[in-house]
């Protein structure tokens, strides 16, 4: 119910409209938007610093994950 209310507020419609016409895609997009906003706020406040990795370190991490999946 909270998500429906928050989506309605975000889009400026009544919650009954969201309930009637909304779908799981709307919920997913809303969740991504809220997560991105929170990430940006944490980044701006210094709570969550972006790791400083070289391209080689990122490629090594990617290769490790690929090997673990196989």
N, C-alpha and C positions, 0 to 999 in steps of 0.2 A: 504494500500500500504506500509505503514511503516513496518508493521509486516512481509510482504513478503520480503522486503529488509533486514530486520534484521535476518530473518530465513536463507535467502540465504547467508548472511555474516557469520552467525554462522556455517553453514555446508559447506561453501566454494563452493557454486554452484551459477549459474546465477539465478536471480529472475524469469526468464521465466521457468526454471526447477521447481522451487517451485510452481509457478502458475499452471503449467501443471500437476504435480504429487502430489502436497501437498493436504492435506485434513484438516478437522476440528480437527482431532486428533493431527496433527502436530502443529496446532495453540495452542491447549490446552497444549501440552507438552512444547512448547516454553514459554507460559505464566507462567506455573509453574516454569520452570527453571529461568526465569527472576525474579519472585517473591522471589524464594529461594535465589538467589544471592543478591537481595536487602536486604532481611532479614538478611543474614549473614554479609553484610557490615554495616548495622545499629547496629547489635549486637556487632560487633568488635569495632565500633566507640563509643559505649556507648549510642547511641541515643535510642535504643530500648532494654531495659533490660528484661530478661526473669523473669516472676513473680516467687517468691519463695513461693510456696504453699506446704503445707503438703499433704500427701496422703488423710487424712481425709477431708481437705478442697476441694480437687479435686473431691472426691467422693460425697461430699455434693452438689457441683456445678453441677455435672453430674445428680444427682437425681432431683435437681430443674428443670433442662432442660427437663428431662424425664416427670416430672409431668406437665410442661407447654405444652408439645406436646399432652398430652392425654386429 
